[in-house]
């Protein structure tokens, strides 16, 4: 059996300051660091002590900090991958959320959605965002390690889950898998049928 744990990084300063995240490189708050420790302890009780573990993380510091805490407990070094970053919001990053709300162009109900231009200079489309997360997941899934942990961002959870289940990117024009900050999403592949399951999504009972 193969299990993948996907962590949505816990509270960072841009959350409490009401700023747009994206690639804005905000650190974890003290609350976020405590949540990271709780996540690490939960994973330690779930993953067998002697099992090999691979740990991957976004290189943005709010994710990398959480990955470092988890890595210390699991005795493994995080592999940082910028492809696991949150969606880039271009010139909106680090600005107040209200600034983004006034300028954001939502996708149409019908028509082109993944390649939709949201009206923010320098922002990624959902198609570009999804393609890079899928590329990172290709590398992660190519490993035969039985226990893997990914520390990423809330917006990237949809693409990690979809890539795990081999959903084509085009299928995500509407579908979303939402997971709150500090949550654990568990994905599993059985050894017999090699079916890939979404065991739990956005679990926060450890917090």
C-alpha positions as CSV (number, residue, x, y, z in Angstrom):
1,X,0.0,0.0,0.0
2,X,1.2,3.5,-0.8
3,X,0.1,6.6,1.0
4,X,0.5,10.2,0.2
5,X,-0.2,12.9,2.8
6,X,-0.9,16.4,1.4
7,X,-0.5,19.3,3.8
8,X,-2.0,22.7,3.3
9,X,0.5,24.9,5.1
10,X,-0.9,26.4,8.3
11,X,-1.5,30.1,9.2
12,X,1.0,32.6,7.8
13,X,1.3,36.4,8.3
14,X,-0.5,37.2,5.1
15,X,-3.6,35.4,6.4
16,X,-3.8,37.6,9.6
17,X,-2.8,40.8,7.8
18,X,-5.5,40.3,5.1
19,X,-3.0,40.3,2.2
20,X,-3.0,38.5,-1.0
21,X,-0.8,35.4,-0.8
22,X,0.2,33.7,-4.1
23,X,4.0,34.0,-4.4
24,X,4.2,36.7,-1.7
25,X,6.7,35.1,0.6
26,X,5.1,35.4,4.0
27,X,6.3,33.3,7.0
28,X,4.2,31.3,9.4
29,X,2.8,33.0,12.5
30,X,3.4,31.5,16.0
31,X,0.0,29.9,15.6
32,X,1.1,28.4,12.3
33,X,4.3,27.0,13.8
34,X,2.3,25.3,16.6
35,X,0.0,23.9,13.9
36,X,3.0,22.6,12.0
37,X,4.2,20.8,15.1
38,X,0.7,19.2,15.6
39,X,0.7,18.1,11.9
40,X,4.2,16.6,12.4
41,X,3.1,14.7,15.5
42,X,0.0,13.4,13.8
43,X,2.0,12.1,10.9
44,X,4.5,10.5,13.3
45,X,1.7,8.5,14.9
46,X,0.4,7.5,11.5
47,X,3.6,6.6,9.6
48,X,5.5,3.6,11.0
49,X,8.7,4.6,12.8
50,X,11.0,2.5,10.5
51,X,9.3,3.4,7.2
52,X,11.1,5.3,4.5
53,X,9.5,8.7,4.0
54,X,9.9,11.2,1.2
55,X,9.0,14.8,2.0
56,X,8.3,17.4,-0.7
57,X,7.5,21.1,-0.3
58,X,6.8,24.3,-2.0
59,X,9.8,26.6,-1.7
60,X,7.8,29.5,-0.3
61,X,8.8,30.0,3.3
62,X,5.4,29.4,4.9
63,X,5.4,25.9,3.4
64,X,9.1,25.3,3.8
65,X,8.9,26.2,7.5
66,X,6.2,23.7,8.0
67,X,8.1,21.1,6.0
68,X,11.2,21.7,8.2
69,X,9.2,21.0,11.4
70,X,7.7,17.9,9.8
71,X,11.0,16.7,8.5
72,X,12.6,17.0,12.0
73,X,10.0,14.7,13.4
74,X,10.0,12.2,10.5
75,X,13.8,12.3,10.2
76,X,13.9,13.3,6.6
77,X,15.0,16.3,4.7
78,X,12.4,18.3,2.6
79,X,12.9,18.5,-1.1
80,X,11.8,22.0,-2.2
81,X,10.1,22.3,-5.5
82,X,8.8,25.7,-6.7
83,X,6.2,24.0,-8.9
84,X,4.3,23.2,-5.7
85,X,3.8,26.9,-5.0
86,X,0.4,28.6,-4.7
87,X,-1.1,30.2,-7.8
88,X,0.7,33.4,-8.7
89,X,-1.5,36.5,-8.4
90,X,1.0,38.8,-10.2
91,X,0.9,42.4,-9.1
92,X,-1.7,41.7,-6.5
93,X,0.6,39.7,-4.3
94,X,1.3,41.3,-0.9
95,X,-1.5,43.9,-1.5
96,X,-4.7,44.0,0.6
97,X,-7.4,41.5,-0.4
98,X,-9.7,44.4,-1.1
99,X,-7.3,45.6,-3.8
100,X,-7.6,42.2,-5.6
101,X,-11.4,42.0,-5.1
102,X,-11.9,45.4,-6.9
103,X,-9.9,44.2,-9.9
104,X,-10.5,40.5,-10.2
105,X,-12.5,39.2,-13.2
106,X,-14.1,35.9,-12.3
107,X,-14.3,33.1,-14.8
108,X,-17.4,32.7,-16.9
109,X,-20.1,30.2,-15.9
110,X,-19.8,28.7,-19.4
111,X,-16.9,28.8,-21.8
112,X,-13.1,29.0,-21.3
113,X,-12.4,28.8,-17.6
114,X,-8.9,27.3,-17.1
115,X,-7.2,29.8,-19.5
116,X,-9.4,32.7,-18.3
117,X,-7.6,36.0,-17.9
118,X,-8.5,37.3,-14.4
119,X,-7.5,40.9,-15.2
120,X,-4.5,41.0,-12.9
121,X,-1.1,41.7,-14.6
122,X,1.4,38.9,-14.1
123,X,-1.1,36.5,-12.6
124,X,-1.1,32.8,-13.7
125,X,-4.0,31.3,-15.4
126,X,-5.5,28.2,-13.7
127,X,-4.3,26.2,-16.7
128,X,-0.7,27.3,-16.1
129,X,-1.0,26.8,-12.3
130,X,-2.4,23.3,-12.8
131,X,0.2,22.3,-15.4
132,X,3.1,23.0,-13.1
133,X,1.6,21.2,-10.1
134,X,0.8,18.2,-12.4
135,X,4.5,18.2,-13.5
136,X,5.6,18.2,-9.9
137,X,3.2,15.3,-9.2
138,X,4.6,13.3,-12.1
139,X,8.0,13.3,-10.4
140,X,6.5,12.5,-7.0
141,X,4.4,9.6,-8.3
142,X,7.3,8.2,-10.2
143,X,8.9,7.2,-6.9
144,X,8.1,3.8,-5.3
145,X,8.3,5.1,-1.8
146,X,5.4,3.9,0.3
147,X,5.0,7.0,2.4
148,X,5.2,10.5,0.9
149,X,4.3,13.9,2.4
150,X,3.7,17.0,0.3
151,X,3.5,20.5,2.0
152,X,1.8,22.9,-0.4
153,X,-0.9,25.6,-0.5
154,X,-4.7,25.5,-0.4
155,X,-5.1,26.4,-4.0
156,X,-2.7,23.6,-5.1
157,X,-4.7,20.8,-3.3
158,X,-7.1,20.5,-6.2
159,X,-4.3,19.7,-8.6
160,X,-2.4,17.3,-6.3
161,X,-5.6,15.3,-5.7
162,X,-6.6,15.3,-9.3
163,X,-3.1,14.3,-10.5
164,X,-3.0,11.5,-8.0
165,X,-6.3,10.1,-9.4
166,X,-5.1,10.6,-13.0
167,X,-7.9,13.1,-13.8
168,X,-7.0,15.1,-16.9
169,X,-6.3,18.8,-16.3
170,X,-9.2,19.8,-18.5
171,X,-11.6,18.0,-16.1
172,X,-10.8,20.7,-13.6
173,X,-12.6,23.6,-15.3
174,X,-15.2,23.3,-12.6
175,X,-14.1,20.7,-10.0
176,X,-12.3,21.8,-6.8
177,X,-11.1,19.9,-3.8
178,X,-11.0,22.4,-0.9
179,X,-8.7,21.9,2.1
180,X,-8.2,24.6,4.9
181,X,-4.9,25.8,6.2
182,X,-3.1,23.3,8.4
183,X,-5.2,20.4,7.1
184,X,-4.1,16.9,6.1
185,X,-5.4,15.2,3.0
186,X,-4.7,11.5,2.7
187,X,-4.4,9.7,-0.6
188,X,-3.9,5.9,-0.9
189,X,-3.1,3.3,-3.5
190,X,-3.8,-0.4,-2.8
191,X,-1.4,-3.1,-3.8
192,X,-3.9,-5.4,-5.5
193,X,-6.0,-3.3,-7.8
194,X,-3.7,-0.3,-7.7
195,X,-6.8,1.9,-7.3
196,X,-6.1,5.4,-6.0
197,X,-8.4,6.7,-3.3
198,X,-9.1,10.0,-1.7
199,X,-9.3,8.7,1.9
200,X,-9.8,12.0,3.7
201,X,-9.8,15.6,2.5
202,X,-8.9,18.7,4.5
203,X,-8.8,16.9,7.9
204,X,-8.2,19.4,10.8
205,X,-8.9,17.2,13.8
206,X,-5.3,17.4,14.9
207,X,-5.4,21.2,15.3
